[in-house]
Amino acid sequence: MDRRAVIISFGTNDIEARKTMENLENRLMSFSDIPVSTAHLLHNSGNTLDEIITEHGNEELLLMPLLIQKGSEYERICSYGFQTGEPLLGNEEDAITIAEIMNTSLPPVPDTSYILIAHGTEKMEIKEFGLLQRHLRRDMLLTSLKGKNNYMTASVPDTKHIIIIPFLFAAGHHVKKDMKERVVPFYERKDRIVTLREEGLLSISDGFSELVCSHFRNLLTR
C-alpha cells in the first residue's frame, strides 16, 4: 500500500500567521520521501482532513497535526485510526526541550514575569502543562484561555510588569483579539503593567520548528 503524510493545521486568515505556518509546513515536507498533503480542521482554506481521507482512502496515511497539546482536537485526529504524530508538547522529554528553549529565548528581566497563554480545552485537563511548568523558570507561568487552570483562576505573579506571550505556533486575528480584549485588561485590573507580544512560538525561536520536525521524522520512520 502506498504511504502518504498529511500535515494538519487549523488554517488562518491572518496573513502573517498563515505565512509562518506555511514556512513550517514547507520545512516538514522537505524531510519526507513520500507524498505529502496539507489539510485544515476548519474550512478557512484548502482541503479539510475529511476531504483528504476521502480522496486518498486507498493509501496508508500518516497524520501530522500541528498542535501544541494533547487536547480534544488531538484526540479527534487520533480517532480516525491512522498513525498520528505527537503534538509539540506530548511528553516530559518535550517539556524539558521546550523549557530549555523558553529559558534561553526569554531572558530574565527585573520585577517582570512572563505569562505563556495556551489555548487549552474545557473538556479535559492537559497534564503535559504541569510537566512543562515544573521545568520553566520561576518567572514564567504557563496558563490558558480555557480549561481548569486558565488565566482567570491561575495565580497572578507578584511582579509589577507582566509580559504575555501566546503559547501557540502563530498568533492569528482571533488570538490577538482575545489577548487584547480579555487577557491584557484582566491583568491591568490587577494593577500590573502589561506588555503583549503579538507573536507565536515559531517567531520566538527556531528550536520549536526543530522539535516539530523531530516528531515528524519519528512518524515517517514508524
Residue pairs with C-beta under 8 A, 6 or more apart in sequence:
1 58
1 59
1 60
2 34
2 35
2 58
2 59
2 60
3 34
3 35
3 59
3 60
3 61
3 62
4 34
4 35
4 36
4 37
4 56
4 59
4 60
4 61
4 62
5 32
5 34
5 35
5 36
5 37
5 61
5 62
5 63
5 64
5 216
5 219
5 220
6 36
6 37
6 38
6 39
6 49
6 52
6 61
6 62
6 63
6 64
7 25
7 28
7 29
7 36
7 37
7 38
7 39
7 64
7 66
7 216
8 38
8 39
8 40
8 41
8 49
8 63
8 64
8 65
8 66
8 77
9 21
9 25
9 38
9 39
9 40
9 41
9 65
9 66
10 40
10 41
10 42
10 44
10 66
11 18
11 40
11 41
11 42
11 43
11 44
11 45
11 46
12 18
12 21
12 44
12 170
12 172
12 173
13 44
13 45
13 172
13 173
14 170
14 171
14 172
14 173
14 176
16 170
17 170
17 171
17 172
17 173
17 200
18 170
20 169
20 170
20 200
20 202
20 203
21 66
21 169
21 170
21 202
23 202
24 66
24 169
24 202
24 209
24 212
25 38
25 66
27 209
27 213
28 36
28 64
28 212
28 213
28 216
29 36
31 213
31 216
31 217
31 220
32 216
32 220
33 220
34 62
34 220
37 47
37 52
37 56
38 46
38 47
39 46
39 47
39 48
39 49
39 51
39 52
40 46
40 47
40 48
40 49
41 48
41 49
41 73
41 76
41 77
42 48
47 55
49 63
49 77
49 80
52 61
53 61
53 80
60 82
61 82
61 83
62 82
62 83
62 84
62 85
62 219
62 220
62 222
63 77
63 80
63 82
63 83
63 84
63 85
64 84
64 85
64 215
64 216
64 219
65 73
65 74
65 77
65 84
65 85
65 87
66 169
66 212
67 73
67 74
67 77
67 87
67 88
68 87
68 88
68 89
68 118
68 119
68 167
68 168
68 169
69 87
69 88
69 89
69 118
69 119
69 120
69 121
69 126
69 128
69 129
70 87
70 89
70 90
70 126
70 128
71 119
71 120
71 121
71 123
71 124
71 126
72 121
72 123
72 124
73 121
74 84
74 87
77 84
78 84
83 219
83 222
84 219
85 215
85 216
85 218
85 219
86 94
86 215
86 218
86 219
87 215
88 94
88 98
88 169
88 201
88 208
88 211
88 212
88 215
89 95
89 98
89 128
89 129
89 131
89 132
90 128
90 215
91 128
91 131
92 128
92 131
94 128
94 211
95 128
95 131
95 132
95 134
95 135
96 135
97 207
97 211
98 132
98 135
98 208
98 211
99 132
99 135
99 136
100 135
100 207
101 204
101 205
101 207
101 208
101 211
102 114
102 116
102 136
102 137
102 140
102 204
103 136
103 137
103 140
104 205
104 207
105 204
105 205
105 207
106 114
106 140
106 163
106 165
106 204
108 137
108 139
109 139
109 161
109 163
111 159
111 160
111 161
112 139
112 159
112 160
112 161
112 162
112 163
113 139
113 140
113 141
113 157
113 159
113 161
113 162
113 163
114 139
114 140
114 141
114 162
114 163
114 165
115 140
115 141
115 143
115 151
115 157
115 162
115 163
115 164
115 165
115 187
116 136
116 140
116 141
116 142
116 143
116 165
116 166
116 167
117 143
117 144
117 145
117 151
117 164
117 165
117 166
117 167
117 179
117 183
118 126
118 129
118 142
118 143
118 144
118 145
118 167
118 168
119 144
119 145
119 146
119 168
120 126
120 143
120 144
120 145
120 146
120 147
120 149
120 150
121 146
121 147
122 146
122 147
124 147
125 147
125 148
125 149
126 144
126 147
129 142
129 144
129 149
132 142
133 141
133 142
136 142
139 157
139 159
141 154
141 155
141 157
142 167
143 149
143 150
143 151
143 154
144 150
144 151
144 167
145 151
145 178
145 182
145 183
151 183
151 186
152 186
156 187
156 190
156 192
157 192
159 192
160 192
160 193
161 192
161 193
161 194
161 195
162 187
162 192
162 193
162 194
162 195
163 194
163 195
163 196
163 197
164 179
164 183
164 184
164 187
164 194
164 195
164 196
164 197
165 197
165 199
165 204
166 175
166 179
166 197
166 198
166 199
166 200
166 201
167 201
168 175
168 200
168 201
169 200
169 201
169 202
169 208
170 199
170 200
170 202
170 203
171 179
171 198
171 199
171 200
176 198
179 196
179 198
180 196
183 196
184 194
184 196
187 194
188 194
201 208
202 208
202 209
